[in-house]
Amino acid sequence: MAELAVRRPRKRLFIGLAVMSLMVAAISTYGVWAVTSPGLARIHVYLPIVVGAALLMLIAALGLGIFLVVLAIIGVPFLRIAQGLAWWAINLLFPVINLMGRLLDINRETIEHSFIEVSNALVRRRRVRVSPDRLLILTPHCIQRDVCAHKITKRAENCKCCGHCQVGDLVDLARKRGVHLAIVPGGTLARQVIKKLRPKAVLAVACERDLVSGIQDVFPMPVIGVLNDRPFGPCCNTRVDLERIEEGLDMFLEPDGARPQ
């Protein structure tokens, strides 16, 4: 699948923007506190101290969260509660990170792609293992050839495996590995499928924006995001690197069910 190779932005891009965003948040928070302190003091003499301490704890927690993300990326194991703190930090700072990206003229998709790589690294550090029947491969309907007459969004097995798109490959892979496969036309239906099947882990294929919103929506459920390839533009005859799908399956599936004979 060399033709589907996509250059992955370095995780350090998102981490660097996160650190810059934390600095901006810290300076802004101090500025707001300094301006409002006189008014708070008129309400109660100790109120500025209490508010200041709370804001300081918030900034410290965000800083610790970013530090834990770095530890996860370089492979240092830590407790699950710390993973939650790391995820909370990058999500809370995400709007500021996007703003910093715009100010630095960094493409939004590049930032989102870097976020997906960071998120995937955090999920890998969790070492989640599930049985095949609790794993879902979720892909957008645009992976189907646009002129195909067979409806697969309700039942992927309706695919005739003609070879003109990768739906047949995904159906065959899901059948062999014993996992669920859902092909949906949008984020709303994707959430409905997850609610219905109640998987313990998801292997999601989509564009940058849909992956970011989907990963954030279903947290703390572990999601490995696989970016699709768009040789004909957005939402039209997209493709995916099947080797990356296999890698995700091997990472999530319990050893006994990793490769059924």
Residue pairs with C-beta under 8 A, 6 or more apart in sequence:
1 241
1 242
1 243
4 229
4 239
4 240
4 241
5 241
6 227
6 229
6 241
8 113
8 117
9 110
9 111
9 113
9 114
9 117
10 114
10 117
11 73
11 114
11 117
11 118
11 121
13 106
13 110
13 111
13 114
14 90
14 97
14 111
14 114
14 115
14 117
14 118
15 66
15 69
15 70
15 73
15 118
17 97
17 100
17 101
17 104
17 106
17 111
18 66
18 69
18 89
18 90
18 93
18 97
19 66
20 100
21 93
21 96
21 97
21 99
21 100
22 59
22 62
22 63
22 66
22 93
24 96
24 100
25 59
25 62
25 93
25 96
26 59
29 55
29 58
29 59
30 55
33 48
33 51
33 52
33 55
36 48
36 51
37 48
37 51
37 52
40 47
40 48
40 51
41 47
41 48
61 85
61 89
62 89
62 92
62 93
63 89
64 85
64 89
65 85
65 86
65 87
65 88
65 89
65 90
66 86
66 89
66 90
66 93
68 78
68 82
68 83
68 85
68 86
68 89
69 86
69 89
69 90
69 118
69 122
71 78
72 78
72 83
72 86
72 121
72 122
72 125
73 118
73 121
75 125
77 125
78 125
80 126
83 122
83 125
83 126
84 220
86 122
87 119
87 122
87 219
87 220
90 97
90 115
90 118
90 119
91 216
91 219
94 115
94 216
97 111
97 115
98 108
98 111
101 107
101 108
101 110
101 111
102 108
108 208
109 208
109 209
112 208
112 209
112 211
112 212
113 208
113 227
115 212
116 208
116 211
116 212
116 215
116 225
116 227
119 215
119 223
119 225
120 224
120 225
123 222
123 223
123 224
124 224
124 251
126 222
128 200
128 201
128 222
128 252
129 252
129 253
129 254
129 255
130 199
130 200
130 201
130 252
130 253
130 254
131 253
131 254
131 257
132 177
132 178
132 179
132 253
132 254
132 257
132 260
133 178
133 179
133 180
134 199
134 200
134 201
135 179
135 180
135 199
135 200
135 201
135 202
135 203
135 249
135 252
135 253
136 179
136 180
136 181
136 182
136 193
136 194
136 197
136 199
136 201
136 202
136 203
137 170
137 173
137 174
137 179
137 180
137 181
137 182
137 202
137 203
137 205
137 245
137 249
138 182
138 184
138 190
138 193
138 194
138 202
138 203
138 204
138 205
138 206
138 214
139 170
139 181
139 182
139 183
139 184
139 204
139 205
139 206
139 228
139 240
140 183
140 184
140 185
140 186
140 205
140 206
140 207
140 210
140 228
140 235
140 238
141 152
141 153
141 183
141 184
141 185
142 228
142 234
142 235
142 236
142 237
142 238
143 165
143 166
143 167
143 170
143 183
143 205
143 228
143 238
143 239
143 240
144 152
144 159
144 165
144 167
144 183
145 164
145 165
145 237
146 236
146 237
148 164
148 165
150 158
150 159
150 160
151 158
152 158
152 159
152 167
152 183
153 183
153 184
153 185
153 189
156 167
156 170
156 171
156 174
156 181
156 182
156 183
157 171
159 167
159 168
159 171
160 168
161 167
161 168
161 171
161 172
162 168
165 237
165 239
166 239
166 240
166 242
167 183
169 242
170 181
170 183
170 242
170 245
171 181
173 242
173 245
173 246
173 249
174 180
174 181
176 260
177 249
177 253
177 257
177 259
177 260
178 257
178 260
179 249
179 253
180 197
180 199
182 190
182 193
182 197
184 190
184 193
187 210
187 213
187 214
187 217
190 214
191 217
191 218
194 202
194 218
194 221
199 221
200 221
200 222
201 221
201 222
201 223
201 224
201 252
202 218
202 221
202 222
202 223
202 224
203 223
203 224
203 226
203 245
203 248
203 249
203 252
204 211
204 214
204 215
204 223
204 224
204 225
204 226
205 226
205 227
205 228
205 240
205 245
206 214
206 225
206 227
206 228
207 227
207 228
207 230
207 234
207 235
207 238
208 227
211 225
211 227
214 223
214 225
215 223
215 225
222 252
224 248
224 251
224 252
226 240
226 241
226 244
226 245
226 248
228 238
228 239
228 240
229 238
229 239
229 240
229 241
230 236
230 238
231 237
231 238
231 239
232 238
249 258
250 258
250 259
